[in-house]
Amino acid sequence: MTYADVLRPATRRHALLYDLFLILGSSLLIGLGAQVAIPLPFSPVPVTGQTLAVLLTGAMLGSRRGSLAVLFYLAEGLAGLPVFAGGTAGIGHLLGPTGGYLLGFVAAAFVTGWLAERGWDRKWWTTLLAMLIGNGVLYAFGLSWLSTFVGGRAAFGLGMLPFIPGDLIKAVVAATLLPSGWRVIGGRE
């Protein structure tokens, strides 16, 4: 059970509308997170709020709805809506140096959602571990694609090392928020 399952309507029609609302709303939340973008002069990859939004989306919606929300987010950006980092859009982002991270968002949301469906979002330390695993998935996609542009060795210095402190902070934020929310709604176990 995830946060999204707590209030999910019992009737099929209402449940489908509920799921669609959550998926579209979360895709927009990821787009808002992308607007918090700090370019790094030495890297083609900016620091953004997307990572936190993607991982929280996965954990709160679950693997299927979370990854669908990210796919909707990508579709919005490909359709020209300014939802990518810094209010940009277009296929150039998927084909450019950050494309691996964008595609990795889908897998990262799926993995964190899968872990949340198994209760990993109920305790601080397991939530932290789920967020770190999600980040690891994201780095696997992002670095492998970035390395085609800058080389394997440079990819770590440009696409991972500068982001570790921020990603640790985001993981701690998520590890604090998610279990606290379960205590508030009374669904701890």
Beta strands, then each sheet from edge to edge (+ up, - down):
strand 1: 37-38
strand 2: 47-48
sheet 1: 1+ 2-
end
